[in-house]
Every structure is written in C-alpha cells, then in structure tokens.
Amino acid sequence: MGEQTPTQSPVQFPQEIIDEYAALGVDLAAVFSAGHLGTRMGVEIVEASPERVVGTMPVEGNTQPYGLLHGGASAVLAETLGSIGSMLHGGSRKVAVGVDLNCTHHRGVREGLVTGVATPVHRGRTTATYEIVITDDRDRRVCSARLTCLLRDAPAGA
C-alpha cells in the first residue's frame, strides 16, 4: 500500500483526510493507490474514505485458462480496497497489515469491468475488518470477501 505508484484517475477523498495528509506533505493518490500489482492488473481507486472504498478492475488480462475472471484477481481487488479503508481508518500514525482474507466466488465473469465496494464491519484501535462486495457490469455479485488488517504504529519519520 505504501508503494509510490500514482493512480490512473483522481481519487475522491474526504476533505479532512486530504487536510491531515497534506499537513504531512504526503501525496494521497500515491500512498493510497493500488500499488504495483494493482496497477499491472488495471485496478483503479475511484473513491476512498474510512467508511467506503470503491475501485474497479477490468476482466480482460485478469482471467484464468477458461477465460473467467481469476479468483486471485478478485482477491487482489478485495485486499486492495479493504487495506485502503483500514489505512484511512488508522490515520497517518498507523500502518495497516492484512492478516486474514476470505473470498467466496459466486459467479464467473468473462468480460467487462468489475467493481468492488469495501465497507467496515469493525474499526477498532488495533484491527479493522472490511466486507468487500465485487459486482459485474450488470450489478450481479461476483465475489464476497472479508479482510482483517492489523493496525500497527507507523515507523518514525514515515
């Protein structure tokens, strides 16, 4: 999550989060991007706040041998969105580290764009858990995921 890879489209952040990170001289779009893996997979973060993170990913280029969206690709999208929500919840003094990811795949997708929406299940001082629902272009649920992140103190000077 801390990789300095800019997002491909502007992310919508709440003003208080923009202000908090701007005061630290931090480029939010770079810090809360999909990272190198997400960039290679075409993940784009559309909206990001501790209450809701939305991102998209193309099916093309992220399929398994049968031509269906790869379950691992759905997992990457889910972990990216849940991690961003956890990081935003923890704030600039914390780093979110994924400790548990569970994905249930409901249907295959062969084309188009999938959209993931992460919403909090639990936001505490030391852990954050997000539910991530991934849908296809017809708003049909493709995958249900849950991510729990440990919130650790950020390294000094980070």
N, C-alpha and C positions, 0 to 999 in steps of 0.2 A: 504494500500500500504506500510505502514511502518513496517508491521509485519516482524519479523526476521526469515523467513522461507526460507531456501536455495532452489534455483531452482533445478530441476532434471537434467537439461542439461546446459552446458555453454551457456550463452547469449552473442551474439556478440554486443559489444558497440563500438561507435567511440572512437578513442584514446583520443581526447580532453575531453570527458566525463569521461573516465577512469582516466585521469590525475587530473581532477577537484575533483573528489570524493576521489581518493587515497590520495591527499594532506590533506583531512579532516579525513582520517582514516576510511572511510566508505566502507563497503562491498557492492558493487553494486548489485551482484547477490542476496543478501538477501533483500536489500531495494526495488529493482525493480523486485520482484518476483510476483507470482500470489497470494501470501498470503495464509492463512489457508484454506479459502473456495476454492480458485483456485486449491490448492494442492489436496484437497479432490476430486475435480472434474477432476483431471488429466490435468489441464492446464499447458502447458509448453511454456515459452517465448523463442523464437528462435533468434530474432533479435530486437534490441531496439535502437532507436535514436529519436530525436525530429521530424525528417522527416518521419519515418516509423517504426512501431512496428508490429512484426509478432509473432503469437502464435498459438498453436494447442490445441485441446481438443478431447478426444475420445467420440464417441456417446454412447458406452456401459457404463452403470452406470449413464447416464445423460438423461434418457428418461422419458416420461410421460406414463400413463397407456396404451395407444395404441401402445407403442413401438417406438414412434417417438422421436427425439431429443426434449427435453423440451425447450420451448421458453425462460424460465428463465435461462436455461443453456447458451443459445446464448447471453442473456443479460449480464450474468456474464463474459463471454469471451470478449464481446464488451467493457464493462466498465473497465475491467482489462487492455486491450490494450490501450484504449483511455486515461486512467488515467496515465499509464506509459509514454505515449507520452507527456502528459501535464506536468508531473513531470519533465521529461527531458528538456522540453522547459523552464519551470520556473527556473531550475537550483537548486543548493544546498541551496539557500536562500529563496526558495518558497516551499509551500506545495499545492498540487492540491486536490481540494474537488469537487466531482461530484455534479452538481446542476440540470442537465437535461439529461435524457437518453430516446431516442426514438428508437424503434426497429420495423422493418417491416419484417415479416417472409414470405418467398416466396415459400418454398417447404419443405416437410418433409424428414428427413433422418433417416434411421433405423440402419445403421452400419457404421463402418469405423472411420475416423478421419475428423474433420472439422478444417479449417484453417482460422484465422482472420487476416486481414491486416488493420491497422489503419494509416490513413494519415491526415495531418492537413487541416482544412478548414479555420481556423482563429487562429493565435497565437499572442495575444496581451500582454500588461503588467499585466492585471488583470483577463483575461479569455483566455481559449484555447478551441477550438472546433475541434473534430476529427470525420471523417467519418470512419466507420469500416465496411468492407465487409467480410462476412463469407461465405466460399465456402465448398463444399463437396469434396470427393476424385476424383470426375470427373470434378472438377473446375466449378461446377454449383453453382450459387448464392443461398444460403440458407437464408441469412438474410442481410438486410442493416440497419445499426444503425448510430446514431449520438450522441455524448457525448459532453457536455459542462462542463468544470471544472472552478471553481473559483480559482485563484492563490492567496493564502494568504501568508503573511510573515511567514517563519518558526520560531518556538519558539526559543528563545535564548538558545544556548547550544545544539541544536538538530543536 
